[in-house]
Amino acid sequence: MQYNSWLYLFPFLGGSIILYYLIPVKRRWIGLLFSSLLFYILAMKNLVAVVLFTTATIYLGARTIEEFNEQFKLKKKELDRAARKELKSKITKKNRYIIALLCVINFGILFVTKYFNFFGENINALFHALHISAQIPFLDIFLPLGISFYTLSAISYVTDVARGVCKAEKNYFRLLLFLIFFPIITEGPISRYGQLGEELKAEHHFDYKQFCFGAQLIVWGLFQKVLLSDRVNMYVRAIFANHEKYSGFPVIMAILLYTFQLYMDFAGCINIARGSAQLFGITLEENFKRPFFATSVNEFWRRWHITLGAWFKDYIFYPISLGTHFQKFSQNCRKHMNRYYAATIPGIFALFAVWFGNGIWHGAEWKYIIYGLYYYVIMVLGMLLEPAFVSFCSKLNIDRNASWYHTMQVVRTFILVNIGMLIFRSKDIKTAITMLGSVFQPWHGKSNFWQLAFNRGGLFKLDFLLIAFSVILLYFIGKKQENGHSIRELILAQPLPIRWAIYIIPIVLIIIAGAYGPGWGVADFIYAKF
Amino acid sequence: MSKKRMITKSVIFLLILAFILKIFSSLSIAMGYNANPLYNYSSYSIFQEPDNSIDVLSIGDSNVYSSIFPLVWWEQQGFTGYTWGQPSQRIPETYEYLKKIYKHQKPSIVLIDGNNLFRDKTDIDNLDSITKAKLATIFPVISFHKNLNPRRLKNIFGNQHSVMKGYYYRKASHKVHKKKHRMKFTRKCWQINKLSTSTFSKCIHYCKSQGSIPVLISVPNYNGWNYQKHNALQEIADKNGINFVDLNLELKEQINWKKDSVDGGDHLNIKGAKKTSAYLGEYLKKEYGLPDRRGTANYKQWDNDVEEWEKLMLLDKHRKVGL
C-alpha cells in the first residue's frame, strides 16, 4: 500500500486514527499493532510469517542476553577484580555469539530473499569462465516488505540490549510493533528501540497541535512526492531508457531532475511517515536535514538518509575502527609513518565495510556496490589529502571560512552527488559512464529541449516553472531551518486567514496539479524497492 | 483550546476546503468539453441528452471511446447510444459512473468492456480504486484534474452537447509492429482478481435491477488482448448469466491492423471504429430488437447531429493528420 494512495490516506489512516483514539490510553499500542499487521498482511499475505519469525529470534536473543547481563550484575559484587574481569569476558563472549547467531539467521534471510540470485549469477559467470558445468539455480523469491529496513532495526535492538543502551522488551507483541510499525515499514526511518520503542510504549493523549502538525507534514510529503517527484519521472525514465539517443543539455537535465526526483520522493515518503506517526502522538527520527547545503560528501551523508548512516556508524564503523585489532595495528603503524595517517588507517578499513555495505544494502546489483565504493574513494582521498590541502590553502592564503569558499564547497559537493545519482539511476556502470561522457557532447537532436521535454516527458514550460519555484521555495525553507527556525511554528504565528491559505493551497495544488492518474505512469516510491 | 473550538475550527476548515474542491470539480468537468465539436468526446455530455433517450450505453476505458461510435447505430439501425469512458477506467469507477448515469438515463442495453477487469491485479489495487471511485463521486476533480489545463480554458464556453456521443474521433493510422500469436487457441484462463469480479457482478446486478440488459464486450485491441483474457471474460459472463461478445474474434478478418489503429495496436481510429460500431449495431438489432427511432419527433436532434457530423468530416477531410 503506497503512502500516497487513496486507500492509505483515507480508509486506512482514518480508520487507524479512529481505532487508536477509541481504545483506552494504556492499550492504544494494540490498536497500532492491529493496523500495522493489517498493513503488512494486505501487502504480503503469508509472508508476514517471516517478520514474525525475525521478531521471535530477536525477542529470545535479547532476553537471553539480558538474562546473562543480570546474572553478571548479581555475581560481580561477590567477586574480586580478576574474577569479575574473567566473568565479564565470558558474558561478553556469550552475548557476541548470540548476536552473531542472530545476524546469521536474520541477515541470512535477507541474503536468501534479496541477494541469492545476484551472487548465484556471478558465481555462474565465474563457473562459465572456468569451464565448470555446475550451476547455482535461480530462485523465484518474493522480497518481504521492509526486510532491508526491519532487519537493521532488529540487529540494532539486540546490540543495544547487549551494550546496555536499552532493556530487553518482555512483550513479544510490543517488539513486533517496533519492527512493523506501519509508517516506517516501507522506507524507514531505520529506528532504534531506545527511541521508537519508548515512543510506542508511552501513553499519548490527543494533542490538537501535534495532530495538526502531523497532518501538515503529510500534506508537505504529498506535495513533494505527488506534485514534484512524480512530475519529472516520465522525462527521467525516457532519457535514461534511451540514453544513446541523447547528449548534452537533455542528459544534464535528466541527471539533475533525477536527483531532484529522488530527494522529493524519499523525503516526501519520510515526511508522510513522520506525519502519520505524529497523528498518533509518536515522534519518528528525522531522515533528511537539508542535504544539498552540505559542504562535503561526508557532511552530505550526515544529512541524507541519516538513520542509515547512523546505523552503519554505530554498528559497523565504530566496532571495526575502535576494535582492539585495528587499534593495535594503528599504533604499530605510528612507528613507520606520520601520526595522522596512522590514526586514519582503522577508519579507512572501517569505511570500506561501511560503504560496501551501504552500496549493497541498496540493491543486489554491481552498480549499487560501485555507488557505495564511489563515495568510499572520495572520502578516503579526502582524508589522505587533507594535510596537503590545508598546507596548500595556507600557502596561498585561502580563507577556508570565506563565503565564496563555502559556496564552492556546496557546488563541488552537489556535482559529486549528482555523479553518484547518475550511477544509482543508470541501468549499469557502462551506461553511467557513457551518459557521463555524453554530458560533454552537444545535443544534435532535431527538436529543441522544450519539445523534447514535452514529447518524452509530457512536461510543459509551466512544469519547469513549478519545479524552479519549488527549488527556490525549498532553498528558502532550508535556509530558515539551517538558522534554527521551525517553519511550522513560523506559520502558526501568522494570522488565521494566512495560516489557512498556507494549509489549503498545497492540498488543492496536489489534487488539481498532482502527477497521478492516467497519462502520468506509475511511479512507486523509489526506496520501497530496497 | 476547548474541545468545542477545536471541532468548530476543524469543521470550518474542512468545509472551506471542500467548497474549493467542489469549484475545481465543476471547472474540471466544464473544461473537459471541447469547443471543437469534432473532438468533444466528453462523457459528461450524456447529461445534456434528454432524459431516458439513450437505448444503448457503452462503458469502459479508452478502448471503448476509441471503438464505439453511436452515430453509426443511428444512421444504420435507428437506435440511440452513448459511449462513456475515461482513460484507464477501473471497474469500481464503472460501477460509480453507472449509478450516476442511471439518474438520467435508463438504457435498454449496457455494454461493459472487459478491459476494466484486468487493470487492478491485487486486492490493494482494487481497494485503492474503490476508494478513489467513491471520493471522485464527491469531488470529480480527482478523476478529471488533467482537464485543468490553461489551454482548455476556452472549453468552458464551448457547447456541452456532444455530436460525437462520447466517441473520440481520430483519423491517424499507425500500423502494428509487434507480431504476436494472439489468436493462438488455449484453454488457459487469465487470472482476474476476485475483488474485480465481485465489483463486476455488482455492476451486472445493478443494471438488471434498473431494467437493463447488461452485455460483456471486448473491443478490438491488438496489444492488450489474448485468448487467455477471452477465456477469463467468457467464464465471468457465464457466471453472471450474460452474453459476451468478443470483437477481437468476431472482427478478426475485418479489422486491418495496418490501417485501422491510431497508435500501433492499442486504440482504433475512425476506420476501425466504424467497422466495430457497424458490427455491434447489427448484432444488437438482431439480438435485442431495438426500436428504429428515425423520423420520430423526439429524436430530431439525432438527425441534426448526423448532418453536423457529416459537415465536420468534410471540413476535416483536408486537415493534415495530427491526431
Interface residues (C-beta under 8 A of the other chain):
Chain A: M1 S5 W6 L7 F10 P11 L42 A43 Y208 L462 W500 Y503 I504 I507 V508 I511 I512 A513 G514 G517 P518 G519
Chain B: M1 M6 F13 I16 L17 I20 L21 F24 S28 S62 Q86 P87 S88 D123 I124 L127 D128 T131 K132 L135 F139 V141 I142 S143 H145 K146 L148 P150
